[in-house]
Amino acid sequence: MRSDPPHDPTSNEPQPYDLLLQGGQAIDPASGRDGQFDVAFTGDRVAAIEARIDPRMARQVVSVKGAMVVPGLIDPHAHVCEGIGIGIAPDEAGVNRGATTVVDGGTCGANTFGVLKRVMAANRSRTLAWLHISAIGLVDTRIPEGLFLPTLDVEQAVATAKANPDIIVGFKARLSSYVTGGGSCLPILKLVLEAGEAAGLPVMVHVGDTPEPLGTIIDLLRPGDVVTHYLTPRKNGILGPAAIPGAKIIPQVREGRERGVIFDSSRGMTQHMGFAQLQAAVESDLLPDTLSTDLTDGSAINPYHSLMMVATEFISFGVNLRDLLPRMTVNSARMLGREDLGRLQVDGIGDATILRLEEGDFTVVDGNGWVRPTSRRLVATGVVRAGSYIALSPPPAG
């Protein structure tokens, strides 16, 4: 991809733009803009979006002909506190994989949150966080944090959130049997909801193999609360206790959505998204509200594990990319209470992702090992983060 700054030796006039993305298809789900536009940046803001911008007006010009320029993608659930448990660096999950904003999905609790703040400072990706209701967070996923009730400290979690409103977007709890020791998950759910009420923030609950049926959990959630791993093939998922093939989606999913509960895909590495559940969601017009990766040190070994991979899995089931883009941008921004993100607009935040749809023979694999062929995959070839361009090389297919 060309990235040559133009130079006019006869002119002493200052160039008003720092960066120009030239010749791409600009798509902004928030405003409905969808057409061929040049996009210019000055400093860390979008400066102009026009049908044609003179390249002599920019210090750096990047040709994006044949590509899509979309708002900077948002990954609302990854694990990006490098040095704590399963966490990786924010840039490894973020700008290096096409997302300009990443949200830590509860790696840290109140007692380890200070580590995340130091990690954030050394990375370029915008980093936000769901604070784990357990003060120890996910220091070691072999430790079922839900068994240590004294660490599920509502008062400490709320105080930490109130002291860091620019970073913490809500609270996180894992409700699976391997976290609760097989006992009821409802005491943990009650505590995380208590924290959410006290701080005026949403909660994100990790489901799949929960002791209680998913419908029982959904019924207790408030508008704005998030069910993550929504397409889990584990027991007590959207297809009921045993996930029998051909089963219908439980009614509480549609009822919860109508009430304002948010459903997040959260791909994960194993058994967090099943193609049977994905197909049922497509057929029932119950696509997740947001797409996320749940990237960890294990899943990051796959260089294609990214929002692009998650979108490709949906595309393989016939979902149109333009139906997926809001779920990686404006919907996620709204869920996080950050309406300034996920938009590509003049005077807005200077973040963008450059995407291409590649044609070829590809495969996607779900958490149960079900392999599915597809003729297209989505890749990111660059990002703009705070007005600065970063070129990306799509990972090899396979």
PEFEN-V8761 format. One record per residue. N is the residue number from 1. PHI is phi in whole degrees, -180 to 180 (NA if undefined). NEAR is the number of other ideal C-beta (glycine too) atoms within 12 Angstrom. Layout:
N;PHI;NEAR / N;PHI;NEAR
This chain:
1;NA;25 / 2;-74;20 / 3;-144;24 / 4;-103;16 / 5;-71;20 / 6;-72;24 / 7;-143;14 / 8;-115;16 / 9;-67;7 / 10;-90;7 / 11;-113;12 / 12;-104;7 / 13;-73;10 / 14;-67;13 / 15;-87;25 / 16;-73;19 / 17;-112;34 / 18;-85;29 / 19;-145;44 / 20;-130;43 / 21;-95;48 / 22;-113;39 / 23;85;26 / 24;-98;35 / 25;-93;29 / 26;-85;39 / 27;-126;38 / 28;-125;34 / 29;-58;31 / 30;-66;26 / 31;-101;23 / 32;88;16 / 33;-64;27 / 34;-158;22 / 35;-176;19 / 36;-82;24 / 37;-141;32 / 38;-84;33 / 39;-126;50 / 40;-115;40 / 41;-129;41 / 42;-129;28 / 43;61;19 / 44;-104;23 / 45;-126;27 / 46;-76;40 / 47;-101;30 / 48;-161;31 / 49;-134;35 / 50;-140;22 / 51;-59;16 / 52;-150;17 / 53;-119;32 / 54;-60;21 / 55;-63;26 / 56;-69;21 / 57;-88;29 / 58;-124;34 / 59;-73;28 / 60;-132;29 / 61;-122;32 / 62;-121;39 / 63;-77;26 / 64;-122;37 / 65;-59;20 / 66;84;18 / 67;-114;34 / 68;-103;43 / 69;-108;47 / 70;-124;51 / 71;-56;46 / 72;-53;51 / 73;-66;57 / 74;-119;50 / 75;-105;57 / 76;-83;56 / 77;-154;53 / 78;-143;53 / 79;-122;48 / 80;-127;52 / 81;-104;45 / 82;-59;33 / 83;105;23 / 84;-115;34 / 85;53;32 / 86;-90;31 / 87;-71;41 / 88;-120;37 / 89;-70;34 / 90;-53;42 / 91;-70;31 / 92;-66;35 / 93;-90;47 / 94;-99;44 / 95;-59;37 / 96;-68;33 / 97;-122;42 / 98;96;52 / 99;-106;53 / 100;-89;51 / 101;-128;50 / 102;-125;55 / 103;-122;53 / 104;-68;55 / 105;-93;51 / 106;86;54 / 107;-60;46 / 108;-109;48 / 109;-105;42 / 110;-58;34 / 111;-81;25 / 112;-119;33 / 113;-63;36 / 114;-61;23 / 115;-64;28 / 116;-60;43 / 117;-62;26 / 118;-73;19 / 119;-63;33 / 120;-56;33 / 121;-64;15 / 122;-98;19 / 123;-127;29 / 124;-89;30 / 125;-67;40 / 126;-65;40 / 127;-127;47 / 128;-120;43 / 129;-155;49 / 130;-92;55 / 131;-87;52 / 132;-65;52 / 133;-68;52 / 134;-81;43 / 135;-62;32 / 136;-89;33 / 137;61;44 / 138;-107;41 / 139;-64;27 / 140;-160;17 / 141;-70;28 / 142;-76;12 / 143;-95;19 / 144;-74;25 / 145;-60;41 / 146;-71;39 / 147;-81;23 / 148;-101;24 / 149;-59;20 / 150;-61;15 / 151;-82;28 / 152;-85;36 / 153;-97;29 / 154;-62;33 / 155;-61;18 / 156;-68;29 / 157;-63;44 / 158;-64;30 / 159;-62;21 / 160;-66;35 / 161;-64;37 / 162;-68;21 / 163;-82;18 / 164;-134;28 / 165;-68;20 / 166;-79;17 / 167;-118;35 / 168;-84;43 / 169;-102;41 / 170;169;47 / 171;-117;50 / 172;-124;52 / 173;-144;50 / 174;-97;45 / 175;-115;47 / 176;-74;37 / 177;-60;25 / 178;-73;25 / 179;-100;37 / 180;-91;30 / 181;75;19 / 182;95;16 / 183;-80;20 / 184;-61;20 / 185;-92;38 / 186;-66;23 / 187;-60;25 / 188;-67;43 / 189;-60;41 / 190;-61;25 / 191;-69;35 / 192;-68;47 / 193;-68;32 / 194;-62;25 / 195;-63;41 / 196;-60;36 / 197;-64;21 / 198;-67;23 / 199;-96;30 / 200;69;19 / 201;-127;37 / 202;-76;38 / 203;-122;48 / 204;-116;49 / 205;-116;52 / 206;-84;47 / 207;-122;52 / 208;112;39 / 209;62;29 / 210;-81;38 / 211;-62;29 / 212;-94;30 / 213;-59;29 / 214;-58;44 / 215;-59;27 / 216;-63;23 / 217;-68;41 / 218;-58;38 / 219;-62;22 / 220;-91;30 / 221;-83;37 / 222;-101;26 / 223;-56;18 / 224;95;27 / 225;-74;38 / 226;-122;50 / 227;-99;50 / 228;-104;48 / 229;65;44 / 230;-57;49 / 231;-105;48 / 232;-61;43 / 233;-87;36 / 234;-71;35 / 235;-63;26 / 236;60;31 / 237;-99;43 / 238;-71;46 / 239;-98;36 / 240;100;26 / 241;-58;20 / 242;-109;17 / 243;52;31 / 244;-67;15 / 245;-55;17 / 246;88;13 / 247;-68;22 / 248;-87;20 / 249;-66;34 / 250;-61;32 / 251;-64;19 / 252;-65;29 / 253;-65;38 / 254;-65;20 / 255;-63;18 / 256;-64;34 / 257;-60;28 / 258;-63;14 / 259;-86;19 / 260;107;20 / 261;-71;36 / 262;-105;39 / 263;-115;45 / 264;-115;47 / 265;-69;47 / 266;44;47 / 267;-58;47 / 268;67;40 / 269;-97;27 / 270;-134;23 / 271;55;28 / 272;-111;40 / 273;-146;46 / 274;-110;36 / 275;-69;31 / 276;-63;32 / 277;-70;45 / 278;-62;42 / 279;-63;30 / 280;-62;30 / 281;-66;35 / 282;-64;26 / 283;-68;19 / 284;-96;23 / 285;56;14 / 286;-127;31 / 287;-60;36 / 288;-60;45 / 289;-73;35 / 290;-138;41 / 291;-109;48 / 292;-148;53 / 293;-102;48 / 294;57;53 / 295;-61;49 / 296;-139;36 / 297;-64;27 / 298;-77;19 / 299;-73;33 / 300;-68;33 / 301;-60;14 / 302;-81;24 / 303;-67;23 / 304;-93;35 / 305;-68;38 / 306;-166;42 / 307;-61;48 / 308;-65;46 / 309;-65;44 / 310;-61;46 / 311;-62;48 / 312;-61;40 / 313;-62;45 / 314;-70;39 / 315;-60;33 / 316;-65;30 / 317;-99;29 / 318;90;19 / 319;-78;29 / 320;-73;19 / 321;-56;31 / 322;-67;24 / 323;-79;23 / 324;-90;39 / 325;-57;43 / 326;-61;34 / 327;-77;39 / 328;-115;48 / 329;-136;48 / 330;-66;34 / 331;-63;35 / 332;-65;47 / 333;-61;38 / 334;-65;29 / 335;-60;45 / 336;-83;41 / 337;71;27 / 338;-123;30 / 339;-66;20 / 340;-76;25 / 341;-92;37 / 342;69;41 / 343;-133;39 / 344;-122;46 / 345;-148;30 / 346;-61;23 / 347;74;18 / 348;-84;33 / 349;-58;32 / 350;-84;37 / 351;-118;46 / 352;-155;53 / 353;-125;49 / 354;-103;45 / 355;-120;43 / 356;-137;30 / 357;-98;28 / 358;-94;25 / 359;-97;14 / 360;165;18 / 361;-105;13 / 362;-126;29 / 363;-134;23 / 364;-126;35 / 365;-133;26 / 366;-92;32 / 367;-66;31 / 368;-99;23 / 369;87;14 / 370;-73;22 / 371;-95;15 / 372;-134;25 / 373;-78;18 / 374;-151;28 / 375;-95;18 / 376;-140;29 / 377;-139;35 / 378;-93;44 / 379;-133;35 / 380;-104;45 / 381;-107;36 / 382;179;39 / 383;-136;46 / 384;-116;47 / 385;-120;35 / 386;54;27 / 387;85;32 / 388;-107;26 / 389;-88;40 / 390;-129;33 / 391;-78;24 / 392;-125;33 / 393;-107;16 / 394;-57;29 / 395;-68;26 / 396;-63;13 / 397;-73;23 / 398;130;14
